[in-house]
C-alpha cells in the first residue's frame, strides 16, 4: 500500500522543503549568475551583446535537452538520484570556466552545465507530487519556487558584487564550492522515495507520453504560458545591466547587483499566490499575477531610478505568483507520466529563457529599452486575453 505522503506534521516534510529549497537556490544561482556579467564579458572579450548573451541562452539549450532526457530517466530510476547528480555535476564547470581565457570555451561549458543543472527541475516537481500529501502539494511547490527566486537573487548579486570588487573568476570559485557543500548536505537529508513506481515502458512510450500531453488543450495552454512568462521576465533582466550601465544612470556592476534584491518580492509572491488561489481560484489569481508582471515592466520605462527599482519589485511579485500557480497546475492536469509532464512544462519555460536571453537582442538593438519593455509587457496580457476569449467561445458554442 502506497504511503499517502508527508504532511506538515512530519519531520520528513520539512527535510524535503529544505533539501529541495537549497537545491533549487543553487541551480538558479548557477544559471542566472551570468546575467550581471554580460556587459563585462562584452568588454573583456571584445564581443557583441548577442554573443555575450549566449552564455545564458546556450545554458538553457543544454537545460532543455537535459530536462527531456533526465525526465525520461527519472521516471525509471527515481527522482532523488538525479537531484543529487545534478548538484555535483553542475559545480565542476565553474572551476573550468574560471581558468578559461576563451569565451568559446565558456559557452561550451555553459551548455554542459545547463544539461547537468536539469536534474533538479526535471525531478523535483514529480518528487513533490509523489512524496508530499496531496493537501500540501501546492504549498510545497510554492515554497520550492520561492527558493528559485532566492537563488536567482543570490547568484546575480554574488557575481555582480564580486566581479566589481575582485574578479568574475573568484565568483565562479565561490559558486563551485558552495555547490559541493549543498550537495553534501542534501546527500544526508533528502528522504528516500516511498511512492515512486518505476516506469516499465520503453522510451518510445515516453515520446508518446509527451505527445499525449501536447494533445491535452489544458496542458498546452499551461506550456504556452510558461514560454510567455519567462520570455518577458528573462528578457527584461538580461538587458537591464546594459540599460543601467549607460547614461544617465552609469551604474557600476556593484550598484546594478543590488537591484537583484527585488527578487525578495518573488519569495513573498509564490506562497502568497498559493494562499490566495485557495480563496479565489487558481485561474483568477494567476491572471492577477500576469497583470502585475506587465504593470511592473511598464514602470521600468520611467526615467527615475527609484521608479525602475519599484517596477522590478512589482515584476518579481507578479512573475513568481503567476509562475508558481502555473507550475502547480501541471501536476493536477497530468493524469500520468507526471515526470515528463513537469519536464515538458519546464522545457517550455526555458524556451522562454532562451528567447528572452538572445533572440530579443535585435529588439534591444533597434528600439532600445523602451521598445523591449513594451513588447515584454504587452505579450503576456495578449496571451491571457486570447485564452480567455477562446474559453468564452467554447462555452457559448
KARA-V343171 format. One record per backbone hydrogen bond with DSSP energy under -0.5 kcal/mol. NH is the residue of the N-H (numbers start at 1). CO is the residue of the C=O. If there is no record, write none. Layout:
NH:CO ; NH:CO
This chain:
6:131 ; 10:7 ; 14:10 ; 15:11 ; 16:12 ; 17:13 ; 18:14 ; 19:15 ; 20:16 ; 21:17 ; 22:18 ; 23:19 ; 24:20 ; 25:21 ; 26:22 ; 27:23 ; 28:24 ; 29:25 ; 30:26 ; 31:27 ; 32:28 ; 33:29 ; 34:31 ; 35:32 ; 37:34 ; 38:34 ; 38:35 ; 41:37 ; 42:38 ; 43:39 ; 44:40 ; 45:41 ; 47:42 ; 52:48 ; 53:49 ; 54:51 ; 55:52 ; 56:53 ; 57:53 ; 58:54 ; 60:56 ; 61:57 ; 62:58 ; 63:59 ; 64:60 ; 65:61 ; 66:62 ; 67:63 ; 68:64 ; 69:65 ; 70:66 ; 71:67 ; 72:68 ; 73:69 ; 74:70 ; 75:71 ; 75:72 ; 76:73 ; 77:73 ; 78:74 ; 82:79 ; 83:79 ; 84:80 ; 85:81 ; 86:82 ; 87:83 ; 88:84 ; 89:85 ; 90:86 ; 91:88 ; 92:88 ; 94:91 ; 95:91 ; 95:92 ; 96:92 ; 97:93 ; 98:94 ; 99:95 ; 99:96 ; 100:97 ; 106:102 ; 107:103 ; 108:104 ; 109:105 ; 110:106 ; 111:107 ; 112:108 ; 113:109 ; 114:110 ; 115:111 ; 116:112 ; 117:113 ; 118:114 ; 118:115 ; 119:116 ; 120:117 ; 121:117 ; 122:118 ; 123:119 ; 123:120 ; 124:120 ; 125:121 ; 127:123 ; 128:124 ; 129:125 ; 130:126 ; 131:127 ; 132:128 ; 133:6 ; 136:133 ; 137:133 ; 137:134 ; 140:136 ; 141:137 ; 142:138 ; 143:139 ; 144:140 ; 145:141 ; 146:142 ; 147:143 ; 148:144 ; 149:145 ; 150:146 ; 151:147 ; 152:148 ; 153:149 ; 154:150 ; 155:151 ; 156:152 ; 157:153 ; 158:154 ; 159:155 ; 160:156 ; 161:157 ; 162:158 ; 163:159 ; 164:160 ; 165:161 ; 166:162 ; 167:162 ; 171:167 ; 172:168 ; 173:169 ; 174:170 ; 175:171 ; 176:172 ; 177:173 ; 178:174 ; 179:175 ; 180:176 ; 181:177 ; 182:178 ; 183:179 ; 184:180 ; 185:181 ; 186:182 ; 187:183 ; 188:184 ; 188:185 ; 189:185 ; 190:186 ; 198:196 ; 199:75 ; 205:202 ; 206:202 ; 207:203 ; 208:204 ; 209:205 ; 210:206 ; 211:207 ; 212:208 ; 213:209 ; 214:210 ; 215:211 ; 215:212 ; 216:213 ; 217:215 ; 220:216 ; 221:217 ; 222:218 ; 223:219 ; 224:220 ; 225:221 ; 226:222 ; 227:223 ; 228:224 ; 229:225 ; 230:226 ; 231:227 ; 232:228 ; 233:229 ; 234:230 ; 235:231 ; 236:232 ; 237:233 ; 238:234 ; 239:235 ; 240:236 ; 241:237 ; 243:239 ; 244:240 ; 245:241 ; 246:243 ; 249:246 ; 250:246 ; 251:244 ; 256:252 ; 257:253 ; 258:254 ; 258:255 ; 259:255 ; 259:256 ; 260:257 ; 261:258 ; 262:259 ; 263:260 ; 264:261 ; 265:262 ; 266:263 ; 267:263 ; 268:264 ; 269:265 ; 270:266 ; 271:267 ; 272:268 ; 273:269 ; 274:270 ; 275:271 ; 276:272 ; 277:273 ; 278:274 ; 279:275 ; 279:276 ; 280:276 ; 281:277 ; 285:281 ; 286:282 ; 287:283 ; 288:284 ; 289:285 ; 290:286 ; 291:287 ; 292:288 ; 293:289 ; 294:290 ; 295:291 ; 296:292 ; 297:293 ; 298:294 ; 299:295 ; 300:296 ; 300:297 ; 301:298 ; 302:299 ; 308:304 ; 309:305 ; 310:306 ; 311:307 ; 312:308 ; 313:309 ; 314:310 ; 315:311 ; 316:312 ; 317:313 ; 318:314 ; 319:315 ; 320:316 ; 321:317 ; 322:318 ; 323:319 ; 324:320 ; 325:321 ; 326:322 ; 327:323 ; 328:324 ; 329:325 ; 330:326 ; 330:327 ; 331:327 ; 332:328 ; 333:329 ; 334:330 ; 335:333 ; 341:337 ; 342:338 ; 343:339 ; 344:340 ; 345:341 ; 346:342 ; 347:343 ; 348:344 ; 349:345 ; 350:346 ; 351:347 ; 352:348 ; 353:349 ; 354:350 ; 355:351 ; 356:352 ; 357:353 ; 358:354 ; 359:354 ; 360:355 ; 361:358 ; 364:360 ; 365:361 ; 366:362 ; 367:363 ; 368:364 ; 371:367 ; 372:368 ; 373:369 ; 374:370 ; 375:371 ; 376:372 ; 377:373 ; 378:374 ; 379:375 ; 380:376 ; 381:377 ; 382:378 ; 383:379 ; 384:380 ; 385:381 ; 386:382 ; 387:383 ; 388:384 ; 389:385 ; 390:386 ; 391:387 ; 392:388 ; 393:389 ; 394:390 ; 395:391 ; 396:392 ; 397:393
